[in-house]
Amino acid sequence: MARIIKTSMMKRYILKLWMRIVIFLGVLVAYIFHKEWLYRIVTQPMWMKITPLHILWLIFMVIMLVHIFPFDKLSMALRKAEERAYREVPNYSELEMHRFVKEQNIKAWKVMLVWLLFNCIFGVLYLFKIIDNADLLMLTVFYFLCDYICILFYCPFQSVIMKNKCCVNCRIYDWGHFMMFTPMLFIRNFFSWSLFFTSCVVLIRWEVKYAKHPERFWSGSNEVLKCNNCRDKTCQIKNTLKYKIKKRKLKQMSESC
């Protein structure tokens, strides 16, 4: 297996992962030792006084605004939706493209159904007061961390449902914020709903782009999505892990025979 090439995008993603780990651990410490304080600042109006929650809210909002107004130094997984990033494959088959789009849409709806049903469990627990606002905030920050774990190490949606080869080719790449802030729907205040409904804007923008310009999202019609044209190479760790697991399984099978 080829060694991992540390591209600038890969380095950036690893740095962002560490930043998310730090945020997750900070909220986790507050959750374990000062849950009442965490519950209080989640519940109080945002304009009462400046708290760490305001900083966390600002970080979340800035990340989403970058996805609404993307710039050229972002990952191709996100920028592929933009016209300036599109490089048409000569004489591509529109019939094949529409088949691809139909197949991907069906898989995307499966992911959405699974995600909503899974989070309904937490919604019901919240309604019955088994969990509270602090628990939902902790869940959101956990999702915030898992977003980059899915990109760099393992994504269950990619492996089990979507079957896409990498994030650059992912149909639902910009669904991450909607998934991340799904728990915030259940908390009725400005902090939570501003995050959730902004994530809905990110999701809707992505889906409109996909519906209007599906050719930008398929490697058969967009040159930049082909592996040999990829500069991000953020799939390397994930593919290395897949290779090692596959090799180990083959070795175990050969030994059992």
N, C-alpha and C positions, 0 to 999 in steps of 0.2 A: 504494500500500500504506500502511495506517495506521501511524503511528509507534508505537514500542514503549512501552507504559505500564508504568512501574516500580512495580508493586504491591509491598506489603511482602513477599509470598511470593517474588516474583521477586528482590528485593534479597537476601533471605535465601539463596536458592539460589545466586546469584552469589558471595556471601560464602563459602558452604560450598565452592563450586567452587575458589575461590582457596586455601582452607585445604587442600583435597585436593591441589592443585598443589604447595603448599609441602611437604606430607608426601611426595608422590611424588618431588620433587626431592631432598629430604633423604635418602630411602632410595636413590635412584639414585646420589647422590654416594658414599654408603657402599658401594654395590654395585660401582661402578667403581674406587674407590681403596682400599677396605678390605674386599674380599669375604671374606677369611679371617675377619676380625672378625665380619662379618655372619653367616657360616656358623656361627661358634662360639656366638654368642648365641642363634641359632635352635635350635641343637642342645642347648645346656645346659639343665638343669632350671630351670623358672621361678623357683624359690625360692632359687637360688644367691645372687644379688645383684640389686639394682635396676639395670636397663639401659633405654635408650630403647625396647627391645622391649616392656617392661612398659607403658610409656606408650601405645605403639601398640596393644597388646592391649586396654588399658583403653578407648581411644577406640572401637575396633571393637565391644567388648562393650556399651558405653553406647549406641551407635547402634542396636544390635540390640534391646536391652532397651526402648528407646523405641518400637520397632516392635511389640514384644510387648505393651507397656502404653501405647498411644497416648494423647495428650492433644489438646485441641481446637485448638491453634495449629499443628498439623501440616498438611501438604498434604491436600486433599480426595482426591487419588489414593490416599492411605493410609487416611484416615478414612472413606471411603465404605463400608468393610466393617463399620463400627460402627452399631448401631441408632440411636444419638442423632443421626447425620448423615443418616439416611434420610428423604426426603420423597416419599411415594408419588404417582405420576402417576395421576390419577383414571381409572378404567375402562381401564387398560392391558391389552393382550392377553397372556394367559399363554401362549398358543400361540406367539406371536411371540417371547416371552421365552425359551421352551424351545428354539426354533430357534436363537436367538442363542447361548444357552449351549452347545448341541451344537457349533455352528460354532467358537466360541471355544475349546472344550476340545480339538477336533481340532488347531487351530492351536497351542495351548499345548503339546500333546504333540510336535508337530513341533519347536518351539523347544527343548524339553527334550532331544530326541534329537540335534539339531544340536549343542547345547552339550556334552552328555556325550561325543559322538564327537570333537568338537574337543579337549576336554581330555584325552581318552584318549591323544592324541598325547604330551602332556607327561608323563602317567603312565608310558607306555612308555619315554620318554627318561630318566625318573627311575629306573625299575627297572633300566635298562641302564647307569646311572651316567654318562650323557652330560650330564645336568644334575643339580644338587644342591639342597639345602635353600634356599640363598641365592637360587637362580634361581626357585624356586617362591614364595618370599616376594616377590621383585621382581615376579613375574607377578601375585600377589594385589594388591599395591599399585597396579599398573597397572590392574587391573580396578576397584579402588576409585576411581580417577580416572575411568575410562571410564563408570562408573555415572552420574555427573553430566553427562558429555559427551552421553550418550544422552538424558538428560532435557532438556537445554537446547539442544543443537545437532543431533544426528543419531543416530537409533537404528536399526540394521540390522534388528532383530527387528520393530520397528514397521513399517518401510518395506517389508520383503521378505515377512514371514510374517503377522504379526498384523493389519496394515492398520487398526489403531485410529486414531482421529483425533487423540488426545492422551494424555498420561500419566494424566490424571484418569479417562479411560475405558479405561485399560489393564487387560486381564485378568491380566497377569503382573507387575504393578507391584512387588509385594513378593517377587518371586523374586530381586531384586538381590543380597541378601546370600548366598543359596545359590550364585549364580553367582560372586560375588566370592571366596568362600572354598572353592570347589571344589578348587583346587590344594592347600589345606591338608590334604585327606584323605590325601594320599600321605606326609605327614610324621608319623611316629608319636611325638608327645609331647603334653604337656598344652596348650601354647600353640596348636598347630595344630588338634588335635581339639576343644578347647573352642570354638574359633571355628566350625569346620565344623558340629559337631552343634548348636550354638546357632542357626546359620543354618538348619538343618533344622527346628528348632522354629518359627522365623519362617515358613518355607515351609508347614509343616503347618498352622499356625494360620490362615494365609491361605486355604489350600485347603479347610479345614473350613468357614470362614465362607462361602466361595464356594458350596460344595455345599449348605449349609443355607439360605442366603439369597441366591440368584442375583439376585433383584429389586433388590438394593442396587447391583449392578455394571453395570446396563444403563440407558442414558439414557432408554430408552422406558418405564421403570418407576420411575426415580429422578430427581426434578426437579433435584437439585443437580448432576447430571452433564451437564446441558444447557449449551451454550456461553453462553447469555445469563444464566445464573445463576452462572457461574464467577467466583470472586474471585481465584483463584491466578494465572491467565493465564501460566503458566510455558512455554506452547507458542509464545510470540510470536517469539522469536529463531529457533526452528526453522521456523516458518511463513514468516517473512520470508526466510530462506535458500531455502526451497522455491520461494517466489514469484520470487525473483531468478533461480534456476536455470531455472525454467520459462520466464520472460520471455526469458532469454538463448537458450534452445533455440528458442523461437518466432522470435526475431529471426534466428538462424542459418538456420532453415528458409526464412524469407521471403527472405533474401539469396541462398540457393542456388537458389531458384526464379527 
